[in-house]
């Protein structure tokens, strides 16, 4: 029986090789469906300010969306504009983004949010409809397929307060016109906030945009990179020194991959800084 098995194996190999030789060239390639690269995330960048009476309700709506979608909604609170005058939560990069994306905010209103920096119905980029429209936009965008995965890791030295971030990318597409930006947020900041008709002096501010890696050199947009089709690629950020007033234990790093030409977000991921 042992020898018979050997003869069967040899016969199968011969038949297999013969079969390969008989397949026409046009029939050699089967349709291949790429495996899902990862789950879609939605970047929600909210324009807010401590003088804004409705902004606590907007922040609550953003956090509710984040929790309802298992933190696949990534929230960044940008303090800028008229409602944020003389605020300790302002940042240079926040002013840059406000001027770039929402320069008419003082007349349009706050709170307001962008979703992946992508135009919505009517071509508008920013929405003030936190009561209903935000949830509708997130529900639509979260169902889009993800074309890239990002595996991020932060390296922080407490003594020097220097931070560096490394990301491994893999994509179902060849991405050339793209940039990677690392945004830094801080939560659990206790301070003043207009909340309805009263001023709350013990308000907890969360997801506050503090800076981006590169802003020491007035680079607010990250670095342009190329991500090859299916192959893993890695990017390591320059070193960045955290401000002495920031609390690293309460901070997060948000990697934002976006199209360089129109700044629309392809994918975002969030990790804790420490």
Secondary structure, 3 states (H helix, E strand, C coil): CHHHHHHHHHHHHHHHHHHHHHCCHHHCCCCCCCCCCCCCCEEEEEEECCCCCCHHHHHHHHHHHHHHCCCCEEEEEEECCHHHCCCCCCCHHHHHHHHHHCCCHHHHCCCEEEECCCCCHHHCCCECCCCCHHHHHHHHHCCCCCCEEEEEEEEEECCCCEEEEEEEEEECCCEEEEEEEEEEEECCEEEEEEECCEEEEEEEECCEEEEECCHHHCCCCCEEEEECECCCEEEECCCEECCCCCCHHHEEEEEEEEECCCCCEEEEEEEECC
